[in-house]
Amino acid sequence: MRKRVRFLRVGMLIGACALLAGLACAQARTGGIELSARVTPTGGRPEPVRQFTLYVLTKSYAEIAKEVGDQDPLPTREKFLENLKCSPELKGWLKAHEVMDLTSPDLDQVLTVADIMKVPEFFAAYERSNSGGVTRGLPRPGYRESDKDANPAKYKKQREEFLAATRKFIEANPSTVQGMELELAGVNPQIPWDKLRQDHKRRVAQLAPDAAQLKYLAGKVETDLEGRALITGLAQGLYWVSSLGMEAAAGDRRLMWDVGVKVLAGQNALLELSNLNATDFRGSTAP
């Protein structure tokens, strides 16, 4: 009986040793990341990022966000202009020029007299900008809209005379083009173009964190009161420590991290997260 018990004890001891050896072998095949996170406000000292969740990814979060964005791509500038609600003349002008903001103070340096006379939106903006006694000598239309159907020949003649006089007036007074950009806010394509891009960024910001955690998450950890954290059990390879678009704040600084780190088997890689390797949004809303 004693021999049997002794045999069982020896077997259990051997099993325990084998288990410990297996664990040690597994640990030798994996590594970890020992990290610290600090934010330094302007004119201040580094402050630890406390109880902040950081994610270890197998792919850069920036690349993941791009991958998500590419699944719902923005329309090209050409496609956007095709769907723009404006005159065909304005669409053609926008396609021929690298201009999107029609309210830019430099617009008068891009516009020609021919542009103003050809594009209805430009002509209307020029007329509004110089009307009401602001500009002396500005030609006034002699035709009436009622004549367009009642007396089309008269309407056409008087309208052509008015347009010819206006063209000559602009050529003789180029300074009158200045300020007309203020009258183009209602047809400015920059506004819907910016909104389109902002909405796209917002969608990516909402979807990218889920995509990162579902497909590329190797682990996550929360920093302690000193801003430190340790994550182990990582296979040897390249990882990215990311805040998944969340901001770590201190004073006027708003930092986001997406930092690459190489993990070696049996070792803990050291990583310091700071202002130097972060994206700083300084309180702005970021995607």
PASEBA-1860 file (N, C-alpha, C; in nm, 3 decimals):
! residues 287
1> MRKRVRFL> 0.082/-0.120/0.000/0.000/0.000/0.000/0.086/0.126/0.000 ~ 0.193/0.123/0.087/0.283/0.240/0.095/0.354/0.262/-0.038 ~ 0.389/0.155/-0.101/0.458/0.166/-0.230/0.366/0.231/-0.334 ~ 0.239/0.194/-0.324/0.143/0.249/-0.419/0.126/0.400/-0.400 ~ 0.116/0.443/-0.274/0.103/0.586/-0.245/0.227/0.661/-0.290 ~ 0.344/0.598/-0.259/0.471/0.663/-0.299/0.477/0.676/-0.451 ~ 0.429/0.576/-0.520/0.429/0.581/-0.666/0.339/0.693/-0.718 ~ 0.221/0.707/-0.654/0.130/0.813/-0.695/0.191/0.951/-0.672
9> RVGMLIGA> 0.257/0.967/-0.558/0.319/1.095/-0.527/0.429/1.129/-0.626 ~ 0.507/1.030/-0.659/0.616/1.052/-0.758/0.555/1.091/-0.893 ~ 0.445/1.023/-0.930/0.380/1.054/-1.057/0.326/1.197/-1.060 ~ 0.265/1.238/-0.947/0.211/1.373/-0.939/0.323/1.476/-0.946 ~ 0.435/1.446/-0.880/0.549/1.537/-0.883/0.606/1.551/-1.022 ~ 0.613/1.440/-1.092/0.665/1.443/-1.229/0.570/1.522/-1.319 ~ 0.437/1.500/-1.297/0.338/1.574/-1.376/0.346/1.723/-1.351 ~ 0.361/1.761/-1.224/0.372/1.904/-1.190/0.497/1.964/-1.253
17> CALLAGLA> 0.606/1.890/-1.246/0.730/1.940/-1.307/0.715/1.957/-1.458 ~ 0.646/1.859/-1.517/0.624/1.867/-1.663/0.538/1.988/-1.698 ~ 0.435/2.014/-1.611/0.348/2.129/-1.635/0.424/2.259/-1.622 ~ 0.505/2.269/-1.517/0.586/2.391/-1.499/0.686/2.408/-1.613 ~ 0.743/2.296/-1.656/0.838/2.304/-1.767/0.767/2.351/-1.894 ~ 0.642/2.301/-1.911/0.565/2.343/-2.028/0.533/2.490/-2.025 ~ 0.494/2.538/-1.905/0.464/2.681/-1.890/0.587/2.765/-1.915 ~ 0.699/2.720/-1.863/0.824/2.794/-1.883/0.862/2.797/-2.030
25> CAQARTGG> 0.838/2.684/-2.096/0.870/2.676/-2.239/0.779/2.769/-2.319 ~ 0.650/2.771/-2.279/0.554/2.859/-2.348/0.591/3.005/-2.328 ~ 0.631/3.039/-2.204/0.671/3.177/-2.176/0.795/3.215/-2.256 ~ 0.884/3.117/-2.275/1.006/3.145/-2.350/0.975/3.172/-2.497 ~ 0.861/3.115/-2.543/0.825/3.135/-2.683/0.747/3.264/-2.706 ~ 0.705/3.329/-2.598/0.629/3.453/-2.610/0.704/3.568/-2.543 ~ 0.655/3.687/-2.567/0.715/3.807/-2.506/0.606/3.900/-2.457 ~ 0.643/4.020/-2.425/0.547/4.115/-2.374/0.588/4.258/-2.403
33> IELSARVT> 0.505/4.350/-2.357/0.533/4.493/-2.373/0.515/4.560/-2.238 ~ 0.620/4.624/-2.193/0.616/4.702/-2.070/0.612/4.849/-2.112 ~ 0.502/4.914/-2.081/0.486/5.050/-2.135/0.453/5.151/-2.027 ~ 0.477/5.276/-2.063/0.439/5.389/-1.979/0.380/5.495/-2.070 ~ 0.282/5.569/-2.020/0.214/5.672/-2.100/0.209/5.802/-2.021 ~ 0.260/5.909/-2.084/0.262/6.040/-2.020/0.231/6.149/-2.122 ~ 0.162/6.251/-2.074/0.129/6.366/-2.157/0.190/6.490/-2.092 ~ 0.256/6.571/-2.173/0.318/6.693/-2.122/0.244/6.814/-2.177
41> PTGGRPEP> 0.169/6.886/-2.091/0.101/7.006/-2.138/0.202/7.117/-2.167 ~ 0.162/7.215/-2.244/0.251/7.326/-2.276/0.294/7.398/-2.149 ~ 0.426/7.409/-2.134/0.479/7.478/-2.017/0.470/7.399/-1.888 ~ 0.426/7.272/-1.895/0.410/7.192/-1.774/0.504/7.072/-1.770 ~ 0.481/6.987/-1.672/0.560/6.866/-1.655/0.482/6.745/-1.706 ~ 0.553/6.638/-1.739/0.484/6.517/-1.786/0.387/6.463/-1.681 ~ 0.266/6.432/-1.724/0.165/6.377/-1.634/0.131/6.235/-1.676 ~ 0.127/6.142/-1.581/0.094/6.003/-1.617/-0.050/5.991/-1.666
49> VRQFTLYV> -0.069/5.905/-1.763/-0.203/5.878/-1.816/-0.260/5.764/-1.734 ~ -0.350/5.795/-1.644/-0.400/5.698/-1.546/-0.526/5.626/-1.595 ~ -0.531/5.496/-1.565/-0.650/5.413/-1.593/-0.703/5.438/-1.734 ~ -0.613/5.427/-1.828/-0.643/5.451/-1.970/-0.621/5.321/-2.045 ~ -0.719/5.279/-2.123/-0.710/5.153/-2.196/-0.629/5.170/-2.324 ~ -0.532/5.084/-2.342/-0.451/5.080/-2.463/-0.466/4.943/-2.528 ~ -0.462/4.942/-2.660/-0.487/4.820/-2.735/-0.362/4.780/-2.812 ~ -0.333/4.650/-2.810/-0.219/4.597/-2.886/-0.275/4.531/-3.011
57> LTKSYAEI> -0.236/4.586/-3.125/-0.291/4.542/-3.253/-0.185/4.477/-3.339 ~ -0.227/4.392/-3.429/-0.134/4.330/-3.523/-0.121/4.411/-3.652 ~ -0.190/4.525/-3.657/-0.182/4.613/-3.773/-0.198/4.757/-3.725 ~ -0.133/4.849/-3.792/-0.142/4.989/-3.755/-0.287/5.036/-3.759 ~ -0.328/5.110/-3.656/-0.466/5.161/-3.651/-0.491/5.257/-3.766 ~ -0.389/5.332/-3.807/-0.405/5.423/-3.921/-0.438/5.344/-4.047 ~ -0.374/5.230/-4.064/-0.402/5.146/-4.181/-0.541/5.082/-4.171 ~ -0.579/5.047/-4.048/-0.713/4.989/-4.029/-0.820/5.092/-4.063
65> AKEVGDQD> -0.800/5.216/-4.016/-0.895/5.322/-4.045/-0.903/5.347/-4.195 ~ -0.788/5.342/-4.264/-0.786/5.360/-4.409/-0.861/5.245/-4.477 ~ -0.841/5.126/-4.426/-0.910/5.009/-4.480/-1.061/5.025/-4.467 ~ -1.106/5.074/-4.351/-1.249/5.097/-4.329/-1.300/5.207/-4.423 ~ -1.221/5.315/-4.437/-1.261/5.425/-4.524/-1.269/5.384/-4.669 ~ -1.180/5.295/-4.712/-1.179/5.250/-4.851/-1.300/5.165/-4.885 ~ -1.363/5.108/-4.783/-1.484/5.028/-4.809/-1.604/5.117/-4.841 ~ -1.595/5.243/-4.803/-1.700/5.341/-4.833/-1.633/5.468/-4.884
73> PLPTREKF> -1.573/5.462/-5.003/-1.488/5.572/-5.050/-1.565/5.700/-5.080 ~ -1.494/5.810/-5.064/-1.551/5.939/-5.103/-1.561/5.947/-5.255 ~ -1.659/6.019/-5.306/-1.665/6.037/-5.452/-1.548/6.122/-5.499 ~ -1.505/6.102/-5.621/-1.400/6.185/-5.676/-1.451/6.328/-5.693 ~ -1.360/6.421/-5.710/-1.401/6.560/-5.731/-1.489/6.571/-5.855 ~ -1.454/6.496/-5.959/-1.530/6.498/-6.084/-1.674/6.450/-6.060 ~ -1.687/6.340/-5.984/-1.820/6.285/-5.956/-1.900/6.381/-5.869 ~ -1.833/6.441/-5.772/-1.900/6.537/-5.684/-1.955/6.654/-5.764
81> LENLKCSP> -1.874/6.707/-5.856/-1.918/6.821/-5.936/-2.032/6.784/-6.029 ~ -2.033/6.659/-6.076/-2.142/6.615/-6.163/-2.276/6.622/-6.092 ~ -2.277/6.592/-5.962/-2.401/6.590/-5.885/-2.433/6.724/-5.820 ~ -2.347/6.823/-5.842/-2.367/6.954/-5.780/-2.485/7.026/-5.845 ~ -2.567/7.088/-5.761/-2.683/7.161/-5.811/-2.642/7.304/-5.846 ~ -2.608/7.323/-5.971/-2.569/7.455/-6.021/-2.583/7.452/-6.172 ~ -2.551/7.564/-6.236/-2.562/7.571/-6.381/-2.454/7.486/-6.448 ~ -2.481/7.436/-6.568/-2.379/7.361/-6.643/-2.254/7.445/-6.665
89> ELKGWLKA> -2.271/7.576/-6.681/-2.155/7.665/-6.702/-2.063/7.666/-6.580 ~ -2.123/7.671/-6.461/-2.042/7.672/-6.340/-1.973/7.537/-6.321 ~ -2.043/7.430/-6.350/-1.981/7.297/-6.341/-1.859/7.289/-6.432 ~ -1.877/7.337/-6.555/-1.766/7.335/-6.650/-1.649/7.418/-6.603 ~ -1.678/7.534/-6.545/-1.571/7.621/-6.495/-1.497/7.555/-6.380 ~ -1.569/7.494/-6.288/-1.506/7.427/-6.173/-1.419/7.310/-6.218 ~ -1.465/7.237/-6.318/-1.387/7.124/-6.369/-1.258/7.170/-6.437 ~ -1.263/7.290/-6.493/-1.146/7.341/-6.565/-1.048/7.415/-6.474
97> HEVMDLTS> -1.087/7.437/-6.350/-1.001/7.513/-6.257/-0.983/7.436/-6.127 ~ -0.867/7.451/-6.065/-0.839/7.388/-5.935/-0.891/7.477/-5.824 ~ -1.017/7.509/-5.831/-1.081/7.596/-5.732/-1.206/7.527/-5.681 ~ -1.222/7.526/-5.549/-1.343/7.473/-5.490/-1.414/7.578/-5.405 ~ -1.335/7.665/-5.342/-1.393/7.767/-5.255/-1.417/7.895/-5.334 ~ -1.542/7.919/-5.368/-1.576/8.038/-5.447/-1.583/8.164/-5.361 ~ -1.567/8.150/-5.229/-1.569/8.267/-5.142/-1.427/8.310/-5.103 ~ -1.329/8.253/-5.169/-1.190/8.291/-5.141/-1.164/8.435/-5.185
105> PDLDQVLT> -1.093/8.515/-5.104/-1.064/8.654/-5.142/-0.980/8.665/-5.269 ~ -0.915/8.556/-5.308/-0.830/8.557/-5.428/-0.907/8.519/-5.554 ~ -1.037/8.501/-5.543/-1.115/8.457/-5.659/-1.104/8.554/-5.775 ~ -1.099/8.685/-5.745/-1.094/8.786/-5.852/-0.968/8.773/-5.937 ~ -0.864/8.708/-5.882/-0.740/8.691/-5.958/-0.749/8.573/-6.054 ~ -0.850/8.489/-6.033/-0.869/8.372/-6.119/-0.972/8.399/-6.228 ~ -1.072/8.479/-6.194/-1.181/8.505/-6.287/-1.139/8.598/-6.401 ~ -1.188/8.568/-6.517/-1.171/8.658/-6.632/-1.305/8.723/-6.662
113> VADIMKVP> -1.301/8.827/-6.746/-1.426/8.892/-6.787/-1.517/8.791/-6.858 ~ -1.455/8.706/-6.938/-1.533/8.604/-7.011/-1.602/8.509/-6.913 ~ -1.533/8.474/-6.804/-1.593/8.386/-6.704/-1.717/8.451/-6.643 ~ -1.705/8.578/-6.609/-1.816/8.648/-6.545/-1.936/8.659/-6.639 ~ -1.908/8.683/-6.765/-2.016/8.697/-6.862/-2.080/8.562/-6.898 ~ -2.004/8.455/-6.888/-2.053/8.324/-6.932/-2.127/8.248/-6.823 ~ -2.076/8.254/-6.700/-2.132/8.173/-6.591/-2.241/8.254/-6.520 ~ -2.365/8.207/-6.521/-2.476/8.284/-6.462/-2.453/8.320/-6.316
121> EFFAAYER> -2.397/8.226/-6.238/-2.375/8.253/-6.096/-2.273/8.365/-6.076 ~ -2.170/8.371/-6.160/-2.070/8.477/-6.149/-2.129/8.612/-6.189 ~ -2.206/8.609/-6.296/-2.266/8.735/-6.344/-2.361/8.792/-6.240 ~ -2.444/8.704/-6.182/-2.539/8.750/-6.080/-2.466/8.803/-5.957 ~ -2.357/8.737/-5.919/-2.279/8.782/-5.803/-2.214/8.917/-5.830 ~ -2.165/8.936/-5.953/-2.105/9.065/-5.991/-2.209/9.175/-5.985 ~ -2.327/9.149/-6.036/-2.434/9.249/-6.037/-2.475/9.287/-5.894 ~ -2.490/9.185/-5.808/-2.529/9.214/-5.669/-2.420/9.291/-5.596
129> SNSGGVTR> -2.296/9.255/-5.623/-2.183/9.318/-5.555/-2.170/9.466/-5.590 ~ -2.213/9.503/-5.709/-2.195/9.641/-5.755/-2.325/9.720/-5.766 ~ -2.435/9.661/-5.723/-2.564/9.729/-5.736/-2.592/9.819/-5.616 ~ -2.707/9.887/-5.621/-2.749/9.970/-5.510/-2.670/10.098/-5.496 ~ -2.615/10.146/-5.604/-2.540/10.271/-5.598/-2.398/10.256/-5.549 ~ -2.354/10.133/-5.528/-2.216/10.110/-5.481/-2.116/10.148/-5.588 ~ -2.148/10.114/-5.711/-2.056/10.140/-5.823/-2.122/10.234/-5.923 ~ -2.058/10.348/-5.945/-2.113/10.446/-6.039/-2.088/10.403/-6.183
137> GLPRPGYR> -2.187/10.429/-6.267/-2.172/10.400/-6.410/-2.204/10.257/-6.447 ~ -2.244/10.176/-6.351/-2.276/10.036/-6.382/-2.396/10.031/-6.477 ~ -2.382/9.965/-6.591/-2.494/9.956/-6.687/-2.616/9.892/-6.624 ~ -2.732/9.941/-6.662/-2.857/9.886/-6.614/-2.933/9.824/-6.730 ~ -2.999/9.713/-6.707/-3.072/9.648/-6.817/-3.190/9.732/-6.865 ~ -3.202/9.745/-6.996/-3.312/9.821/-7.054/-3.428/9.732/-7.093 ~ -3.406/9.603/-7.094/-3.511/9.510/-7.134/-3.597/9.471/-7.013 ~ -3.715/9.420/-7.044/-3.805/9.371/-6.942/-3.836/9.224/-6.968
145> ESDKDANP> -3.849/9.148/-6.862/-3.875/9.005/-6.876/-4.008/8.980/-6.945 ~ -4.101/9.074/-6.931/-4.233/9.057/-6.996/-4.221/9.059/-7.148 ~ -4.114/9.124/-7.198/-4.095/9.131/-7.343/-4.038/9.001/-7.400 ~ -3.992/8.912/-7.313/-3.928/8.789/-7.361/-4.023/8.707/-7.446 ~ -4.150/8.708/-7.410/-4.251/8.637/-7.488/-4.334/8.733/-7.574 ~ -4.360/8.852/-7.520/-4.445/8.948/-7.592/-4.372/9.009/-7.710 ~ -4.245/9.039/-7.695/-4.168/9.102/-7.802/-4.026/9.047/-7.799 ~ -4.007/8.922/-7.840/-3.877/8.855/-7.827/-3.763/8.925/-7.902
153> AKYKKQRE> -3.790/8.987/-8.017/-3.685/9.055/-8.093/-3.632/9.174/-8.014 ~ -3.723/9.252/-7.959/-3.684/9.367/-7.878/-3.608/9.322/-7.753 ~ -3.659/9.217/-7.691/-3.596/9.163/-7.569/-3.452/9.120/-7.599 ~ -3.435/9.047/-7.708/-3.304/8.996/-7.743/-3.207/9.110/-7.771 ~ -3.251/9.211/-7.847/-3.164/9.324/-7.884/-3.120/9.402/-7.761 ~ -3.216/9.434/-7.675/-3.183/9.514/-7.557/-3.096/9.434/-7.458 ~ -3.118/9.307/-7.449/-3.038/9.225/-7.359/-2.894/9.215/-7.410 ~ -2.877/9.196/-7.539/-2.743/9.188/-7.596/-2.669/9.321/-7.577
161> EFLAATRK> -2.743/9.433/-7.592/-2.681/9.565/-7.570/-2.637/9.580/-7.425 ~ -2.719/9.533/-7.332/-2.686/9.542/-7.190/-2.563/9.457/-7.158 ~ -2.557/9.336/-7.211/-2.443/9.247/-7.184/-2.314/9.304/-7.243 ~ -2.324/9.362/-7.363/-2.206/9.421/-7.426/-2.156/9.540/-7.346 ~ -2.248/9.622/-7.296/-2.210/9.738/-7.215/-2.147/9.694/-7.083 ~ -2.201/9.588/-7.024/-2.147/9.537/-6.898/-2.007/9.482/-6.918 ~ -1.986/9.411/-7.028/-1.853/9.357/-7.056/-1.751/9.471/-7.067 ~ -1.786/9.574/-7.142/-1.694/9.689/-7.158/-1.668/9.757/-7.023
169> FIEANPST> -1.772/9.764/-6.941/-1.758/9.829/-6.811/-1.661/9.750/-6.722 ~ -1.673/9.619/-6.722/-1.583/9.536/-6.640/-1.440/9.549/-6.689 ~ -1.423/9.546/-6.822/-1.288/9.558/-6.878/-1.224/9.691/-6.842 ~ -1.307/9.796/-6.838/-1.256/9.930/-6.806/-1.241/9.950/-6.655 ~ -1.310/9.869/-6.575/-1.307/9.885/-6.429/-1.284/9.749/-6.363 ~ -1.165/9.692/-6.378/-1.139/9.557/-6.324/-1.151/9.550/-6.172 ~ -1.134/9.662/-6.105/-1.143/9.660/-5.958/-1.284/9.627/-5.910 ~ -1.383/9.642/-5.998/-1.522/9.614/-5.957/-1.547/9.464/-5.939
177> VQGMELEL> -1.451/9.382/-5.982/-1.464/9.237/-5.963/-1.435/9.200/-5.817 ~ -1.354/9.281/-5.750/-1.318/9.253/-5.612/-1.441/9.258/-5.522 ~ -1.452/9.161/-5.437/-1.563/9.156/-5.342/-1.681/9.074/-5.388 ~ -1.685/9.035/-5.516/-1.800/8.959/-5.562/-1.805/8.819/-5.501 ~ -1.691/8.771/-5.448/-1.690/8.639/-5.384/-1.784/8.634/-5.262 ~ -1.810/8.751/-5.204/-1.900/8.756/-5.089/-2.043/8.721/-5.127 ~ -2.074/8.734/-5.255/-2.208/8.705/-5.303/-2.223/8.562/-5.355 ~ -2.119/8.482/-5.337/-2.122/8.345/-5.391/-2.137/8.238/-5.283
185> AGVNPQIP> -2.162/8.280/-5.159/-2.173/8.184/-5.049/-2.285/8.083/-5.074 ~ -2.393/8.128/-5.135/-2.507/8.040/-5.157/-2.483/7.929/-5.257 ~ -2.383/7.945/-5.344/-2.354/7.842/-5.445/-2.212/7.788/-5.429 ~ -2.152/7.811/-5.312/-2.014/7.771/-5.289/-2.004/7.619/-5.271 ~ -1.938/7.547/-5.363/-1.931/7.400/-5.351/-1.842/7.354/-5.236 ~ -1.760/7.444/-5.183/-1.672/7.405/-5.074/-1.751/7.358/-4.951 ~ -1.868/7.416/-4.929/-1.949/7.381/-4.812/-1.998/7.237/-4.818 ~ -2.067/7.193/-4.925/-2.108/7.052/-4.930/-1.990/6.956/-4.944
193> WDKLRQDH> -1.881/7.001/-5.006/-1.762/6.917/-5.021/-1.699/6.890/-4.884 ~ -1.690/6.993/-4.801/-1.636/6.977/-4.666/-1.727/6.888/-4.581 ~ -1.857/6.908/-4.595/-1.952/6.827/-4.517/-1.942/6.680/-4.556 ~ -1.924/6.654/-4.683/-1.910/6.517/-4.732/-1.790/6.450/-4.668 ~ -1.678/6.522/-4.663/-1.556/6.466/-4.604/-1.567/6.452/-4.453 ~ -1.631/6.548/-4.388/-1.648/6.540/-4.243/-1.737/6.423/-4.204 ~ -1.845/6.402/-4.280/-1.934/6.289/-4.254/-1.860/6.157/-4.274 ~ -1.774/6.153/-4.374/-1.695/6.032/-4.401/-1.598/6.005/-4.286
201> KRRVAQLA> -1.532/6.108/-4.239/-1.440/6.092/-4.125/-1.515/6.043/-4.001 ~ -1.635/6.097/-3.982/-1.714/6.058/-3.865/-1.753/5.910/-3.873 ~ -1.790/5.864/-3.991/-1.826/5.723/-4.007/-1.706/5.633/-3.981 ~ -1.590/5.673/-4.034/-1.469/5.594/-4.013/-1.433/5.590/-3.865 ~ -1.446/5.703/-3.796/-1.416/5.710/-3.654/-1.507/5.619/-3.572 ~ -1.629/5.600/-3.619/-1.723/5.514/-3.549/-1.697/5.366/-3.577 ~ -1.656/5.333/-3.699/-1.643/5.193/-3.740/-1.505/5.134/-3.717 ~ -1.400/5.217/-3.726/-1.263/5.166/-3.718/-1.231/5.097/-3.585
209> PDAAQLKY> -1.272/5.150/-3.468/-1.241/5.080/-3.343/-1.296/4.938/-3.337 ~ -1.418/4.919/-3.386/-1.477/4.784/-3.388/-1.400/4.693/-3.481 ~ -1.364/4.744/-3.599/-1.288/4.664/-3.695/-1.153/4.624/-3.637 ~ -1.089/4.716/-3.566/-0.958/4.689/-3.506/-0.968/4.577/-3.402 ~ -1.071/4.582/-3.319/-1.084/4.482/-3.213/-1.132/4.347/-3.263 ~ -1.213/4.347/-3.367/-1.264/4.221/-3.421/-1.159/4.145/-3.501 ~ -1.074/4.215/-3.574/-0.982/4.149/-3.667/-0.835/4.153/-3.627 ~ -0.795/4.255/-3.551/-0.651/4.274/-3.531/-0.608/4.286/-3.384
217> LAGKVETD> -0.696/4.254/-3.291/-0.663/4.270/-3.150/-0.579/4.154/-3.098 ~ -0.462/4.186/-3.043/-0.376/4.086/-2.981/-0.387/4.092/-2.830 ~ -0.436/4.203/-2.778/-0.452/4.218/-2.634/-0.482/4.363/-2.599 ~ -0.527/4.384/-2.477/-0.548/4.521/-2.430/-0.515/4.527/-2.282 ~ -0.482/4.648/-2.237/-0.437/4.664/-2.100/-0.476/4.804/-2.052 ~ -0.492/4.820/-1.922/-0.525/4.950/-1.864/-0.407/4.999/-1.781 ~ -0.372/5.123/-1.798/-0.259/5.178/-1.722/-0.298/5.196/-1.575 ~ -0.195/5.192/-1.488/-0.219/5.212/-1.346/-0.210/5.361/-1.312
225> LEGRALIT> -0.206/5.392/-1.184/-0.204/5.532/-1.141/-0.073/5.602/-1.176 ~ 0.028/5.525/-1.211/0.156/5.583/-1.254/0.166/5.590/-1.406 ~ 0.060/5.549/-1.472/0.061/5.551/-1.619/0.138/5.436/-1.680 ~ 0.155/5.328/-1.602/0.232/5.213/-1.650/0.141/5.093/-1.671 ~ 0.187/5.000/-1.756/0.111/4.879/-1.782/0.203/4.773/-1.840 ~ 0.164/4.648/-1.822/0.241/4.535/-1.875/0.145/4.437/-1.939 ~ 0.175/4.396/-2.060/0.096/4.293/-2.127/0.191/4.184/-2.173 ~ 0.156/4.058/-2.144/0.243/3.945/-2.174/0.170/3.845/-2.262
233> GLAQGLYW> 0.240/3.739/-2.297/0.181/3.632/-2.376/0.167/3.664/-2.523 ~ 0.249/3.754/-2.572/0.243/3.793/-2.714/0.343/3.711/-2.794 ~ 0.298/3.658/-2.904/0.390/3.587/-2.994/0.491/3.685/-3.051 ~ 0.608/3.635/-3.081/0.711/3.722/-3.138/0.663/3.785/-3.267 ~ 0.686/3.915/-3.281/0.642/3.984/-3.402/0.628/4.133/-3.381 ~ 0.574/4.201/-3.482/0.556/4.345/-3.479/0.412/4.378/-3.441 ~ 0.397/4.470/-3.345/0.265/4.511/-3.297/0.255/4.663/-3.297 ~ 0.132/4.709/-3.279/0.108/4.853/-3.265/0.027/4.875/-3.138
241> VSSLGMEA> 0.074/4.967/-3.055/0.001/5.005/-2.936/-0.081/5.128/-2.971 ~ -0.213/5.116/-2.956/-0.303/5.221/-3.005/-0.405/5.259/-2.900 ~ -0.448/5.385/-2.907/-0.558/5.431/-2.821/-0.692/5.425/-2.896 ~ -0.691/5.370/-3.018/-0.811/5.354/-3.100/-0.891/5.484/-3.115 ~ -0.817/5.593/-3.133/-0.883/5.720/-3.156/-0.927/5.792/-3.030 ~ -0.908/5.730/-2.914/-0.942/5.797/-2.789/-0.827/5.890/-2.748 ~ -0.862/6.002/-2.685/-0.763/6.103/-2.651/-0.721/6.092/-2.505 ~ -0.591/6.105/-2.484/-0.536/6.120/-2.349/-0.506/6.268/-2.331
249> AAGDRRLM> -0.568/6.330/-2.230/-0.562/6.476/-2.218/-0.483/6.519/-2.095 ~ -0.415/6.633/-2.112/-0.348/6.701/-2.001/-0.329/6.846/-2.044 ~ -0.393/6.938/-1.972/-0.383/7.079/-2.009/-0.438/7.102/-2.147 ~ -0.356/7.161/-2.234/-0.400/7.192/-2.370/-0.368/7.082/-2.469 ~ -0.320/6.969/-2.422/-0.280/6.860/-2.512/-0.386/6.750/-2.517 ~ -0.408/6.700/-2.639/-0.500/6.589/-2.662/-0.427/6.490/-2.752 ~ -0.376/6.383/-2.691/-0.289/6.291/-2.764/-0.357/6.161/-2.799 ~ -0.323/6.109/-2.918/-0.364/5.976/-2.961/-0.239/5.900/-3.004
257> WDVGVKVL> -0.236/5.772/-2.973/-0.118/5.692/-3.007/-0.150/5.580/-3.104 ~ -0.052/5.551/-3.188/-0.055/5.438/-3.281/0.091/5.407/-3.311 ~ 0.157/5.341/-3.214/0.303/5.328/-3.215/0.344/5.184/-3.235 ~ 0.431/5.161/-3.330/0.481/5.027/-3.357/0.586/4.984/-3.256 ~ 0.586/4.854/-3.221/0.684/4.799/-3.128/0.710/4.653/-3.163 ~ 0.837/4.614/-3.157/0.875/4.476/-3.192/0.889/4.395/-3.066 ~ 0.821/4.281/-3.062/0.825/4.190/-2.948/0.910/4.069/-2.982 ~ 1.004/4.037/-2.893/1.091/3.921/-2.909/1.053/3.815/-2.807
265> AGQNALLE> 1.071/3.689/-2.843/1.037/3.579/-2.753/1.120/3.586/-2.626 ~ 1.054/3.568/-2.512/1.124/3.566/-2.385/1.165/3.702/-2.333 ~ 1.121/3.809/-2.397/1.158/3.944/-2.355/1.036/4.036/-2.349 ~ 1.049/4.139/-2.265/0.948/4.245/-2.261/1.004/4.369/-2.330 ~ 0.939/4.409/-2.437/0.981/4.531/-2.506/0.940/4.652/-2.422 ~ 1.026/4.752/-2.416/0.996/4.874/-2.342/0.943/4.980/-2.438 ~ 0.833/5.043/-2.401/0.772/5.144/-2.487/0.726/5.261/-2.403 ~ 0.773/5.380/-2.436/0.731/5.502/-2.369/0.640/5.581/-2.463
273> LSNLNATD> 0.515/5.598/-2.424/0.420/5.678/-2.500/0.424/5.820/-2.447 ~ 0.446/5.914/-2.537/0.460/6.054/-2.495/0.414/6.147/-2.607 ~ 0.437/6.276/-2.588/0.405/6.373/-2.693/0.484/6.347/-2.820 ~ 0.604/6.289/-2.804/0.695/6.273/-2.917/0.645/6.170/-3.018 ~ 0.573/6.069/-2.974/0.528/5.965/-3.068/0.374/5.960/-3.077 ~ 0.310/6.073/-3.046/0.164/6.079/-3.051/0.119/6.176/-3.159 ~ -0.008/6.167/-3.194/-0.073/6.270/-3.276/-0.141/6.365/-3.179 ~ -0.109/6.493/-3.190/-0.160/6.593/-3.095/-0.270/6.676/-3.162
281> FRGSTAP> -0.390/6.666/-3.108/-0.503/6.739/-3.164/-0.534/6.867/-3.086 ~ -0.464/6.888/-2.975/-0.475/7.012/-2.897/-0.619/7.055/-2.878 ~ -0.704/6.960/-2.843/-0.842/6.993/-2.809/-0.938/6.994/-2.925 ~ -0.887/6.975/-3.048/-0.978/6.975/-3.164/-1.045/6.841/-3.175 ~ -1.157/6.835/-3.247/-1.224/6.708/-3.269/-1.154/6.636/-3.381 ~ -1.109/6.517/-3.357/-1.032/6.442/-3.455/-1.107/6.318/-3.494 ~ -1.081/6.269/-3.617/-1.149/6.149/-3.663/-1.095/6.027/-3.594
END
